[in-house]
Amino acid sequence: IESVPRDDDYISLLHEIHSSNTPGHSYRGYTVLGANTPSREIVVSSTEDTLCWELTHQAGRLCGEKRPVWFVFSGMGTQWGGMGKDLMQLEVFEKAFRKCAKALKPEGFDLFDIAVNGTDATFDNVLNSFVSITAIQVGLVDVLSSIGIHPDGIVGHSVGELGCAYADGTFSAEQAVLAGYWRGRCILESKLPLGAMAAI
């Protein structure tokens, strides 16, 4: 859809095809298209037995058995230059990101510049990686929560544990991103000898 010029008839056809459950199509997704595309939101409603998704510009609903939703928060290695740039289009994400950036300002850390304009080389610095990954995870939790998706379980590795702490309410957004900042800064300032790590 993203690779061709906007075609409302084509989009309507796709909506119609997926307006009812198709056997063998267990999963659904969505995309945010360009500024010339009508706004679409996913509305999630759930009962004890079912989970239903409905696109606001789509007449049909997909209902099936409720499956557990898990949030999986990754650690180092998932960062890349400009990783937060496209997500800034989502108001909920941008608001969460601004909250994290405000918490880091007294430390002299420019979260927006690093996450939005950073290159791959920017993330060779562990401090930049820890803080950016944490802020992205905070924003993603807020986006999912805003559309009614709440986890049945959460799991995280390394810096992803800070995303878990935010998702389960243990940390505020500010606490999570500051924990990421101080963890990264402590590693940099400790001047540990170079070594290796085994993940088992």
N, C-alpha and C positions, 0 to 999 in steps of 0.2 A: 504494500500500500504506500509506504514511504518513498519507494523508488519511482513511482509514476506521478504525473501531474494530478492534482486533486480532481476527482470524478465522483460527484455526489451519488450518481446512479450505481456506480461500482460499490461504493461504501454501503449504500442501502441494500444492495444484493447480499453483501457479506453479512450485514445485520440480519437480514431475513433468513439466510442459511443457518445462522447460529441462534435464531430466536427460540428454538426448542432443542432439547437434548438430542444429540446424535450418538448412537451407540458406538463405543470405542473412543469417543472424544471426552476423556475424563477431566481434562484441564482446560481452563480458559485464561486468557490474558488480555491485556489492552496496551495501547501505546498513546502517547501524547504527540499529536502531529503538529505541523507548523502553525504559525499565527493565522494563516488563512483558512484554518480548519475549524469547524464549530467545536465549541467546548464540550468535552465528554467527561463524565464522572462515573465512578462505579459506586453503586449503593449496595451495601452488604447488609442483609438482614438474616438473623439466625434464630432458630428455635432449638429446643433440646435435641431434636432428631434431624433437622435439615439445615443446610446452609444454601442460601439463594443469592445469586449475583444478578444485577440488572444494570444494563447501560441506560442512562437517562434518555438517550435518543433512540432507544431500541424498545419495541413493543414487548418482546418476549422475555422470559426468565429461564434460567437454568437452575434446576433444583435437583439435589441428590442427597445421598447420605452424608452426614457431617463427618468430615475427616479432621483429624487433629492438625492444628496449625502450629508449627514450630518456627521460632526465630533463631537462625544460626548466625552467630557473629564471628567473623573471621579475624585472624590476627595479621601480622606483618606479611607483606607480599601481595596484598590486594590493592595497593595504592598505585595510582598512575597520574601523570600530569594532566591537569584540568578535570579531575574526576568529579568535582562538584558543580561544574559549570552548567550543564544541562538541567540538573535538578533544581537550580535556582528559579526555573520557570514555575515551580510549584510553590504557591504562597506559604503553605504550611512548612515546607522544607526550608524556605528562605528565612522564615521567622525563627525557626529553631536554630539555624546556622548563625543568624545575627545574635541570638542570645548567647551562643557559645563564643562568638567573636568578642562580644562585650566583656565576658568573663576573663578573656585572655588579654584584653587591652592593657591592663595595669602591668602585665609581664612584658610588654613591648612586642607581643606576638601578633602579627597581622594574618589572621586566619583566612580572610577572603583572598588576599594576594597569593598565599601559598596554595590553597586548595583550588582556586579558580584559574590562576595564571601560572602555577608551578609547572615545571617540566619534569621529566623522569629523573633528572639529576637532582632536582629539589628534594626528592624523596630518598636520596642516599643518606640524608640526615635523619637519624632515627627520631629526633624530636618532631620534625615536620610530619613524618609518617604517623607516629602515635596520635598526635593531636588531630590531624586531618581525618584519619580513619574513625576516631571516636566521634568527631563532630558529624561526619557523614552518617554514622550509625544512629546517633541521636535524632538527626533529621528524618531518617527513614522510619524509625519507630513512630515519630509524630505523624508522618504521612499515613502510615498504615492504621494508626489509632484513629485518625481523623475520618477514615472511611469505614470504621467499625471492625477492623481486623485486629484481634487481640490474641496473643499466643496461648496455646494450651501448655506449651513448654518452651524453654529457652536453653541454649547452650552456646558457649563461647570459648575461644582459645586465645591466650595471650592478651593482647590489647582488646580483643573482643569481649573479654570479661567485663570491661567497662560498659560496653553496649548492653550486656546482660543486666548490670547493676542499674542502668537507667531504665531498661524495659520493665524490670520488676519493681521499680519505685524505690530501690535502696538509695540511689544517687539522683540528685537533680541533674539537669542538663549541665549546669555550671560545674557541679562537683565532678561529673564524669569527665568533662573536657579538661578541667584543671588536674585531675588525677593523671590523665594522659600526658599533659604537659610536664608535670613533675617527674613522672616515670622516665620520660624521654630525657629530660634535663639531667636527672641523676645519673643515667647511663652515660651521657656525654661527659659530665664533670668527674665521674669516677675514674676515667682514663684506664679502664680495664684492659689487660693485654688482649690482643687479637686471639680469637679462638674459633671454635665451631660449636654447633648445637645439634643435638639429636632429638627429634620429636618422635616419641614412641607411643 
